[in-house]
Amino acid sequence: MKISYQWLKEFVDIRINPSVLAEKLTMAGLEVKGIEKIKDDFVYEIEITSNRADWLSIIGVAREVAAILNKKLIKIEKYSLLTRPKKQLSKYSISIEDKNDCPLYTAQIFENVRVGPSPEWLRKRIEAVGCRSINNVVDITNYVMFELGAPLHAFDRDKLKGDTIFIRRARPQETIISIDGQKHILSTQNLVIADTQGPVALAGIMGGRHTEVDNNTKIVMLEAALFSPVLIRRGRQSLGIQTESSYRFERGLDYQTVLKAAERAAELMIKLCNAKRVGVHTLHLPFPKELKLEVDSSYFCNNLGISLSSSTISQILSRLGFKVSKLTRERLQVSIPSFRRDIKAPIDLVEEVSRIYGYEKIPASLPTVILQSNKDTYTLYHFIRELKSLLRGLGLNEAITYSLVDQQTLEGFWGKEDVLIRVVNPLSKEQQILRPTLLPSLVRSVCYNLRQKQKEVKLFEIAKVFYKDKDQPQEKYYLSFAIAGTKIVWLEPELKHIEDHQGLLHTKGIVDTILSYLGITERVFVAQLDGSWNIEINGYLIGRMLEVNRNFLTKLDVKNQNVYCAELNLEMLFKLHRRHRDYQAFSRFPAITRDISIVVKDSVSVEDILEAIKKEADEVIRNVQVIDYYKGEPIALGYKNITVSCLYSGCDHTLSEDEITPIDARIREKLSKIFGATFR
């Protein structure tokens, strides 16, 4: 944004060099990117942050200059509201379709308007900040916009059809020719000002050519309004237009600035155009109540690490336009002006005081660190950080993918259409839906790496997914990973190698490792008809794992490679995990191993077999695992052979054969009775 040095001097008694002022502004947060000398003036190019709409005006920057230099802001009384005429718009009326789109609209009618060139002082002011002079009426609207920060628009009243002004959404396929001569096809994303025959202006963006003020204009309708910032931004983006007006509206205005701008423009219309104001009409929602914050002066000192008196704090805030009153000797009540919409909490006031006081005056010091027990401060953040460390230790690399996906990408990974959250106005076809799962994007990344001739790819991502539950949007943290390729291990000195192909068992192994790390032992993997596996804990579905569909891989140009992936509900794991575990001492005595080879039906779950063995020998058994699995001749069709290794160990002595033999016999009897097992 461009700011004139000479224009600033109309509001503040500035007696320092323009370059020195530029440095002071930069140190206070208004970054001056450059200074250009134009005749007898200096023009600053200032970078304005998106939360400071009040800086998008000469008066807003002048207020900052006055606070920085400890000067009074002069001429401010000129912008109090002028006396409104008693006569309202009897002949004309205003209709607002949705007051959330337009919370405030003011129309003023001026008669006997003399349109002509602007006086030299007015032309110089607007041309200094990069605006071309048109005529006195249009120049007044631009002058007030730059001076106070509220855009205005002037209509030739005789060119408006009918006696009603409509503020409404555009109808699909409605058109308008803007003042720059461009024809625009509109949609319901666009807010328009319309007469009885159609749109006459793009609200908050640009006026229409058919109602613009020219040298023949005699009656002017002057518009001042508040429009929804989000709606203006969307409308501007949909039409590919950027104007000084939209730049301010989409950052948010306040009602007091709009009303002051309307009165300031009326004053100039009467003075420079010999106009007579014959009526005013205003529609608005209830104005918001003034925000008041209470804060102790010690709060500022503790946060800044310096000693400041309550009077110093009060003076700084008052210079910035805040109303400060003392409740006690140390406690202050600060009333937030309507133009400071960015101030929400006491910490925001601390920032205001610090930047005007001067960051360079605050001594550098090391922060005080207060150690706290993890027991009371362990959060989801710490949980995620630990899991990332674990996954990196397992050889997986972290990936970050986009939150938006397209419909085609979800095919094969998500089938619940009714719970998808779709973007109303997507920027591209690839960004239509908020992702309900991390897997498609993660698999795409794996496939990309495979196409780059990577032999082994193992990626994970921890991020939020989005979906609807009972028509309410939900966002949950999920952990997902995808693996593919072959790991090659070379054996010296023969230079032979082993190829380890990534598969479903590797995927299950990673899931098992994660759950074991979290102290979750009651997990179950349940096969589904579509070939995927549900992961359940105590009856709760917490995730799934699957082999990626071959058709999906073909579309991504991956051939002769399989990709496996899994996803886990991280927030459910956070609730179910056991962070604190009981220590169990290792036995000091030698262990004894007994193997049991059984034949059972295919329908018998291996997990049920292992659980039955553990329950029968709970006191002395230390580990049970499957060491062999076989189907085929001579095993009968529909049966399988499983060999289970049982590790026995005593806590206070070495177990003897006489102690283990009865236990082994009981286990065999139980397996035979429950599962119909035969022994080999």
C-alpha positions in Angstrom: 0.0 0.0 0.0 1.2 3.5 -0.8 1.2 6.2 1.8 2.0 9.9 1.2 4.4 11.6 3.6 2.9 15.0 3.0 -0.6 13.6 3.5 0.5 12.1 6.9 1.7 15.6 7.9 -1.9 16.9 7.7 -2.7 14.7 10.7 0.6 14.5 12.7 3.2 17.2 13.4 6.1 15.2 11.8 9.5 16.9 12.1 11.8 14.0 11.3 13.4 12.9 8.0 11.1 10.6 5.8 13.8 7.8 5.9 14.0 8.0 9.7 10.2 7.8 9.9 10.3 4.7 7.6 12.7 3.0 10.0 10.5 3.7 13.0 7.4 2.4 11.2 9.2 -0.8 10.3 10.4 -1.3 13.8 6.8 -0.9 15.0 5.5 -3.5 12.6 4.6 -1.5 9.5 7.3 -2.8 7.1 8.3 0.0 4.7 9.5 -1.8 1.6 10.6 1.3 -0.3 10.5 5.1 -0.5 9.9 7.0 -3.7 10.3 10.8 -4.1 7.6 12.4 -6.2 8.1 16.1 -6.7 7.8 17.7 -3.2 6.5 14.5 -1.6 7.8 11.1 -0.4 5.6 8.0 -1.0 6.1 4.9 1.2 5.4 1.4 -0.1 4.2 -0.4 3.1 3.5 -4.1 3.6 0.2 -4.4 5.5 -0.5 -7.6 7.5 -3.9 -9.2 6.8 -5.1 -8.6 10.4 -4.6 -4.9 10.4 -7.4 -3.4 8.1 -7.1 -0.2 10.1 -3.7 0.4 8.5 -5.2 0.5 5.0 -5.8 4.3 5.3 -3.9 7.5 5.9 -5.6 8.1 9.2 -4.8 4.6 10.4 -1.1 5.0 9.6 -1.1 8.5 11.0 -2.5 7.2 14.3 0.5 4.8 14.4 2.9 7.6 13.6 1.4 9.8 16.4 1.8 6.9 18.9 5.4 6.2 17.8 6.4 9.9 18.0 4.3 10.6 21.1 2.4 13.3 19.2 -1.2 14.3 19.1 -3.4 13.2 16.2 -4.7 16.5 14.8 -7.9 17.2 12.9 -9.4 14.0 14.2 -12.5 15.9 15.4 -13.3 16.7 11.8 -14.4 13.1 11.3 -17.1 12.9 13.9 -20.5 12.2 12.5 -22.1 15.3 10.9 -25.7 16.2 11.7 -28.0 14.1 9.5 -30.8 15.8 7.7 -34.2 15.2 9.2 -35.6 14.2 5.8 -35.3 10.6 5.0 -35.5 8.9 1.6 -39.2 9.0 1.1 -39.2 8.4 -2.6 -36.4 5.8 -2.6 -36.1 2.5 -0.7 -33.4 -0.1 0.1 -33.9 -3.9 0.1 -31.2 -6.2 1.6 -31.8 -9.8 0.7 -29.6 -11.2 3.6 -28.2 -8.8 6.2 -25.4 -11.2 7.0 -24.1 -10.5 3.5 -24.6 -6.7 4.1 -24.8 -5.8 7.8 -24.9 -2.0 7.0 -25.9 0.0 3.9 -26.2 3.8 3.7 -27.5 5.7 0.7 -27.3 9.5 0.4 -29.0 11.5 -2.3 -27.3 14.7 -3.6 -29.0 17.1 -6.0 -27.7 20.0 -8.1 -24.4 18.2 -8.4 -21.8 20.0 -10.5 -19.5 17.4 -12.0 -16.1 18.6 -13.2 -12.3 18.5 -12.6 -11.1 18.2 -9.1 -9.1 20.9 -7.4 -5.3 20.6 -7.6 -4.9 19.6 -3.9 -7.3 16.7 -4.3 -5.7 15.5 -7.5 -2.2 15.6 -6.0 -3.3 13.6 -3.0 -4.9 10.7 -4.9 -2.3 10.7 -7.7 0.5 10.4 -5.1 -0.9 7.1 -3.9 -1.3 5.8 -7.5 -4.9 6.7 -8.3 -5.9 8.4 -11.5 -8.1 11.5 -11.3 -11.5 11.1 -13.1 -13.8 13.9 -11.9 -14.6 15.6 -8.6 -17.3 13.1 -7.6 -15.3 10.0 -8.3 -12.2 11.6 -6.9 -14.0 12.3 -3.6 -14.9 8.6 -3.2 -11.3 7.6 -3.8 -9.9 10.3 -1.6 -12.1 9.3 1.4 -11.2 5.6 0.8 -7.5 6.3 1.0 -8.0 8.8 3.9 -10.3 6.8 6.1 -10.1 3.3 4.7 -13.7 2.8 3.8 -14.6 2.4 0.0 -17.5 4.3 -1.3 -19.3 4.3 -4.7 -21.3 7.0 -6.5 -24.2 6.2 -8.8 -25.8 8.5 -11.3 -29.3 8.4 -9.8 -31.1 9.2 -13.1 -29.6 6.1 -14.6 -30.9 3.8 -11.9 -34.2 2.1 -12.9 -37.0 2.2 -10.4 -37.1 3.6 -6.9 -35.6 0.6 -5.0 -32.0 -0.4 -4.6 -31.5 -4.1 -4.0 -28.5 -5.7 -2.3 -28.6 -9.4 -3.2 -26.8 -12.4 -4.5 -26.5 -12.5 -8.3 -28.8 -14.9 -10.2 -27.1 -17.7 -12.1 -25.8 -16.4 -15.5 -26.7 -12.7 -14.8 -24.3 -10.4 -16.5 -22.8 -6.9 -15.8 -20.4 -4.6 -17.7 -18.1 -3.1 -15.1 -16.6 0.4 -15.4 -13.5 -1.0 -17.0 -15.6 -2.2 -19.9 -15.3 -5.9 -19.1 -18.4 -8.2 -19.3 -18.8 -10.5 -16.3 -21.0 -13.6 -16.1 -22.1 -13.9 -12.4 -23.2 -16.7 -10.1 -24.6 -16.9 -6.6 -21.1 -16.4 -5.2 -21.3 -12.8 -6.3 -23.0 -10.0 -4.2 -24.4 -7.2 -6.4 -26.1 -3.9 -6.1 -29.1 -4.0 -8.4 -32.0 -1.8 -9.6 -35.3 -3.2 -10.9 -33.7 -4.3 -14.2 -30.6 -6.0 -12.9 -27.1 -5.6 -11.4 -25.6 -2.1 -11.5 -22.5 -2.8 -9.4 -20.4 -5.6 -8.1 -20.7 -5.0 -4.3 -17.4 -4.1 -2.7 -15.5 -4.7 -5.9 -16.4 -2.4 -8.8 -19.2 -0.3 -10.2 -21.1 -0.9 -13.4 -20.5 1.2 -16.6 -24.2 2.0 -17.2 -24.7 3.9 -13.9 -21.3 5.6 -13.6 -21.1 9.4 -12.9 -20.2 11.6 -15.9 -20.3 15.3 -16.8 -24.0 15.2 -17.4 -24.8 13.8 -13.9 -27.1 16.0 -11.8 -28.3 13.7 -9.0 -25.9 11.4 -7.2 -26.6 8.5 -4.9 -23.6 7.9 -2.7 -23.2 4.4 -1.3 -21.4 3.5 2.0 -21.7 -0.1 3.2 -20.3 -3.1 5.1 -20.1 -6.3 3.2 -19.2 -9.9 4.3 -15.4 -10.1 3.9 -15.6 -13.8 2.9 -18.2 -13.2 0.3 -16.3 -10.3 -1.3 -13.1 -12.5 -1.4 -14.9 -15.4 -3.0 -16.7 -13.1 -5.5 -13.4 -11.3 -6.4 -11.6 -14.6 -6.9 -14.4 -16.1 -9.1 -14.3 -13.1 -11.4 -10.5 -12.7 -11.3 -10.7 -9.0 -10.2 -8.5 -7.2 -7.6 -9.4 -3.6 -6.7 -8.5 -1.1 -4.0 -12.1 -1.5 -2.8 -12.1 -5.3 -2.6 -8.7 -5.3 -0.9 -10.2 -3.4 2.0 -13.6 -5.1 2.2 -12.1 -8.6 2.3 -10.0 -7.7 5.3 -13.0 -6.3 7.2 -14.3 -2.9 8.0 -16.1 -1.5 11.1 -19.4 0.3 11.1 -17.9 3.5 12.6 -15.4 3.9 9.9 -18.1 3.4 7.2 -20.4 6.0 8.8 -17.5 8.5 9.2 -16.5 8.0 5.6 -20.1 8.6 4.5 -20.2 11.9 6.4 -16.7 12.9 5.3 -17.7 12.3 1.6 -20.9 14.3 2.1 -18.9 17.2 3.4 -16.7 17.2 0.4 -19.6 16.8 -2.0 -21.2 19.9 -0.6 -17.9 21.8 -0.6 -16.5 20.8 -4.0 -19.5 19.9 -6.1 -21.9 22.6 -4.8 -24.3 19.6 -4.0 -27.3 19.7 -1.8 -27.9 16.6 0.4 -31.7 15.9 0.3 -31.9 12.5 2.0 -30.2 9.7 3.8 -31.4 6.1 4.2 -29.6 3.5 6.4 -30.3 -0.2 7.1 -28.2 -2.2 9.5 -28.0 -5.0 11.9 -27.5 -4.1 15.6 -24.0 -2.7 16.1 -21.7 -5.0 18.1 -21.0 -4.0 21.8 -17.7 -2.5 22.7 -15.2 -5.0 23.9 -13.6 -4.3 27.3 -10.6 -6.1 28.7 -9.4 -5.9 32.3 -5.7 -6.5 32.9 -3.1 -5.8 35.6 0.0 -3.8 34.8 2.1 -6.7 36.2 0.8 -8.8 33.4 2.6 -6.6 30.9 5.8 -6.7 33.0 5.8 -10.4 33.4 5.3 -11.0 29.7 7.9 -8.4 28.5 10.5 -9.0 31.2 10.7 -5.3 32.0 9.2 -2.9 34.5 6.5 -0.6 33.2 4.3 1.7 35.3 0.5 1.6 34.8 0.6 5.2 33.6 3.2 4.4 30.9 1.0 1.5 29.7 -2.1 3.8 29.7 -0.4 6.5 27.7 0.8 4.1 25.0 -2.6 2.5 24.6 -4.4 5.8 24.7 -2.1 7.1 21.8 -3.2 4.1 19.8 -6.9 5.0 20.2 -7.8 2.7 23.1 -9.9 4.1 26.0 -8.1 3.3 29.3 -9.5 3.7 32.8 -8.0 2.7 36.1 -10.0 0.3 38.2 -7.4 0.2 41.0 -3.8 1.4 41.2 -2.5 -1.5 39.1 -5.6 -2.8 37.4 -6.7 -1.3 34.1 -9.9 -1.5 32.0 -9.2 -1.1 28.3 -12.0 -0.4 25.8 -11.2 -1.7 22.3 -12.1 0.7 19.5 -14.3 -0.8 16.7 -11.5 -0.4 14.2 -9.2 -2.8 16.1 -10.9 -6.0 15.3 -7.6 -7.9 15.8 -7.6 -7.3 19.6 -9.2 -10.2 21.3 -7.3 -10.9 24.6 -4.9 -9.2 27.0 -1.9 -10.7 25.3 -2.8 -8.7 22.2 -2.5 -5.5 24.4 1.0 -6.6 25.5 2.1 -6.7 21.8 0.7 -3.2 21.2 2.6 -1.8 24.2 5.8 -3.6 23.3 6.0 -2.5 19.7 5.3 1.2 20.5 7.6 1.2 23.6 10.3 -0.3 21.3 11.5 -3.9 20.9 15.1 -2.6 21.0 14.5 -1.3 24.6 13.6 -4.8 25.8 16.8 -6.5 27.0 17.6 -10.0 25.7 17.5 -12.7 28.3 17.3 -16.5 28.5 13.7 -17.8 29.2 13.0 -19.4 32.5 12.3 -23.1 32.1 10.0 -24.7 34.7 10.3 -28.5 34.7 7.1 -30.4 35.0 6.2 -34.0 35.3 5.2 -35.7 32.1 2.5 -37.5 34.1 0.2 -34.5 34.1 1.2 -32.9 30.8 1.2 -35.8 28.4 -1.0 -34.7 25.5 -2.0 -35.9 22.0 1.0 -33.8 20.8 3.4 -35.8 22.9 1.7 -39.0 21.8 2.1 -38.1 18.1 5.7 -37.1 18.6 6.6 -40.5 20.2 4.8 -42.4 17.4 6.7 -40.5 14.7 10.0 -41.4 16.4 8.9 -45.1 16.6 7.9 -45.2 12.9 11.2 -43.5 11.8 13.0 -46.2 13.9 11.1 -48.9 11.9 12.6 -47.4 8.7 9.6 -45.4 7.5 9.9 -41.9 6.1 7.4 -39.2 7.0 5.3 -37.7 4.1 3.0 -34.6 4.1 0.2 -34.7 1.5 -2.6 -32.3 0.5 -5.8 -32.2 2.6 -7.9 -31.9 -0.6 -8.4 -34.8 -3.1 -10.6 -35.5 -6.1 -13.4 -38.1 -6.4 -11.4 -40.4 -8.6 -8.5 -40.7 -6.1 -10.9 -42.0 -3.5 -12.1 -45.0 -5.6 -11.1 -48.2 -3.9 -10.3 -46.5 -0.6 -13.6 -44.9 0.4 -17.2 -45.9 -0.4 -19.4 -43.7 1.8 -20.5 -40.9 -0.4 -22.9 -39.3 2.0 -20.3 -38.4 4.6 -17.9 -36.6 2.2 -17.3 -32.9 2.8 -17.1 -31.2 -0.6 -15.6 -27.8 -1.3 -18.3 -25.4 -2.6 -15.9 -23.5 -4.9 -12.8 -25.7 -5.5 -9.8 -24.1 -7.1 -9.3 -27.2 -9.3 -10.8 -30.7 -10.1 -8.0 -32.2 -7.9 -9.2 -30.3 -4.9 -12.9 -31.1 -4.7 -13.1 -33.0 -1.4 -11.6 -32.8 2.1 -9.9 -36.1 2.5 -11.8 -38.7 4.6 -8.7 -41.0 4.6 -4.9 -40.4 4.2 -4.3 -43.6 2.2 -5.0 -42.5 -1.4 -2.5 -39.6 -1.3 0.0 -41.7 0.6 -0.2 -44.5 -2.0 0.2 -41.9 -4.8 3.5 -40.8 -3.1 4.7 -44.4 -2.9 3.9 -45.0 -6.6 5.7 -41.8 -7.6 8.8 -43.0 -5.8 8.5 -46.5 -7.4 8.4 -44.8 -10.8 11.6 -43.0 -9.9 13.3 -46.5 -9.7 13.3 -46.6 -5.9 13.8 -50.3 -4.8 12.1 -50.0 -1.4 9.5 -47.3 -0.4 8.1 -47.0 3.1 6.1 -43.8 4.0 3.9 -42.8 6.8 1.8 -39.7 7.6 0.0 -38.5 10.7 -2.6 -35.9 9.9 -6.3 -35.0 10.1 -9.1 -36.6 8.1 -12.5 -35.0 7.5 -16.0 -36.4 7.2 -19.6 -35.8 8.3 -21.3 -37.6 11.2 -25.0 -36.9 11.5 -24.5 -34.0 9.1 -21.9 -32.4 11.5 -18.3 -32.0 10.1 -15.7 -34.0 12.0 -11.9 -33.9 11.9 -9.8 -36.6 13.5 -6.2 -37.5 13.6 -5.2 -40.7 11.8 -1.9 -42.6 11.3 -1.4 -44.2 7.9 1.5 -45.9 6.2 2.2 -47.5 2.9 5.0 -49.9 1.9 6.2 -51.4 -1.4 9.3 -52.7 -3.1 12.1 -55.1 -2.1 14.8 -54.8 0.5 18.1 -56.3 -0.6 20.6 -57.5 2.1 24.1 -58.4 0.8 26.0 -61.2 2.6 29.8 -60.9 2.7 32.2 -62.3 1.6 30.4 -64.5 -1.0 28.5 -61.4 -2.3 25.3 -63.2 -2.3 22.1 -61.4 -1.3 18.7 -61.9 0.2 15.6 -60.2 -1.3 12.9 -59.3 1.2 9.7 -58.4 -0.7 7.3 -56.1 1.2 4.0 -57.8 1.8 0.9 -58.0 4.0 2.8 -59.7 6.8 5.3 -56.8 6.9 2.3 -54.4 7.2 0.8 -56.5 10.0 4.2 -56.5 11.7 4.4 -52.7 11.7 0.9 -52.5 13.1 1.7 -55.1 15.8 4.9 -53.2 16.7 2.9 -49.9 17.1 0.2 -51.5 19.2 2.7 -53.4 21.4 4.6 -50.1 22.0 1.4 -48.6 23.2 0.7 -51.5 25.6 -2.3 -52.8 23.6 -2.3 -56.6 23.5 -6.0 -57.3 22.9 -5.9 -56.7 19.1 -7.7 -58.8 16.5 -7.3 -58.8 12.7 -10.6 -59.6 11.0 -10.7 -60.5 7.3 -13.3 -58.7 5.1 -15.0 -59.8 1.9 -13.2 -57.1 -0.1 -9.8 -58.5 0.9 -9.0 -55.9 3.5 -8.5 -56.6 7.2 -10.2 -54.7 10.0 -8.1 -54.0 13.1 -10.2 -54.3 16.3 -9.4 -53.7 20.0 -11.9 -54.9 22.6 -14.6 -54.9 19.9 -13.8 -51.3 18.7 -12.8 -50.8 15.1 -9.6 -48.7 15.2 -8.2 -49.2 11.7 -7.7 -51.4 8.7 -5.0 -52.7 6.4 -5.2 -53.8 2.8 -3.4 -54.5 -0.4 -3.9 -51.7 -2.9 -6.2 -52.5 -5.8 -4.3 -53.4 -9.0 -6.5 -51.1 -11.1 -5.5 -48.1 -9.0 -1.8 -49.0 -9.4 -2.2 -49.4 -13.2 -3.7 -45.8 -13.4 -0.6 -44.6 -11.6 1.7 -46.5 -14.1 3.0 -49.0 -11.5 3.4 -52.5 -12.9 4.7 -55.7 -11.4 4.7 -54.1 -7.9 2.4 -54.5 -5.0 1.6 -51.8 -2.5 0.3 -52.5 1.0 -1.0 -49.9 3.5 -2.8 -49.5 6.8 -4.5 -46.7 8.7 -5.2 -46.3 12.4 -7.5 -44.0 14.3 -5.0 -42.1 16.3 -7.4 -40.4 18.7 -8.9 -43.8 19.7 -5.4 -45.2 20.2 -4.6 -42.3 22.5 -7.6 -43.2 24.6 -6.8 -46.9 24.7 -3.1 -46.9 25.0 -1.4 -47.9 28.3 1.4 -45.5 29.0 2.3 -46.8 32.4 3.0 -50.5 32.6 3.8 -52.9 35.5 7.3 -54.2 35.5 7.7 -58.0 35.5 11.1 -59.3 36.5 13.0 -61.8 34.3 13.4 -65.3 35.6 17.0 -66.1 36.7 16.5 -69.8 35.9 16.9 -71.7 32.6 13.9 -72.1 30.4 12.6 -75.2 28.7 11.0 -75.4 25.3 8.3 -77.9 24.2 6.8 -77.9 20.7 3.3 -79.1 19.9 2.4 -80.0 16.3 -1.3 -80.3 15.7 -3.8 -80.7 12.8 -7.0 -78.6 13.0 -9.7 -77.4 10.6 -9.0 -74.3 8.5 -11.8 -72.5 10.3 -10.0 -72.7 13.6 -8.3 -69.4 14.6 -4.6 -69.5 15.4 -5.1 -66.8 17.9 -7.7 -68.9 19.8 -5.2 -71.8 19.9 -2.5 -69.6 21.4 -4.9 -68.0 23.9 -6.1 -71.5 25.1 -2.5 -72.6 25.7 -1.7 -69.4 27.7 -4.7 -69.8 29.9 -3.8 -73.4 30.7 -0.2 -72.7 31.7 -0.5 -69.1 32.8 1.9 -69.4 35.8 4.9 -70.9 34.1 4.6 -70.2 30.4 6.6 -67.2 29.2 6.0 -67.2 25.5 3.9 -69.0 22.9 4.5 -68.6 19.1 3.8 -70.4 15.8 7.0 -71.7 14.3 5.6 -73.7 11.4 2.4 -73.7 9.3 1.6 -76.2 6.5 -1.3 -77.2 4.2 -1.3 -79.9 1.6 -0.4 -83.6 1.3 -0.5 -85.6 3.5 -2.7 -83.2 5.4 -6.4 -83.7 4.5 -8.2 -81.1 2.5 -9.8 -78.4 4.7 -7.2 -78.9 7.5 -3.9 -77.3 8.4 -0.9 -78.3 10.3 0.4 -75.8 12.9 3.5 -76.2 15.1 3.5 -74.1 18.3 6.6 -73.6 20.5 6.0 -73.1 24.2 8.6 -71.6 26.5 8.4 -72.6 30.2 10.3 -70.9 33.1 9.9 -70.9 36.8 10.2 -67.8 39.0 12.0 -69.4 42.0 13.6 -72.6 40.7 14.5 -74.5 37.5 11.5 -76.5 36.2 12.0 -80.2 35.9 10.6 -82.7 33.4 8.2 -84.0 36.0 6.6 -80.6 36.4 6.4 -79.7 32.7 5.1 -83.1 31.4 1.7 -82.9 33.2 1.2 -79.3 31.9 2.0 -80.4 28.4 -0.5 -83.2 28.7 -3.3 -80.8 29.9 -2.6 -78.5 27.0 -2.9 -81.3 24.5 -6.1 -82.6 26.1 -7.6 -79.1 26.0 -6.7 -78.5 22.4 -8.2 -81.8 21.5 -11.4 -81.2 23.4 -12.0 -77.5 22.3 -10.7 -77.6 18.7 -10.8 -81.3 17.8 -7.0 -81.2 17.3 -5.0 -84.3 16.4 -1.3 -84.5 17.1 1.6 -85.4 14.9 
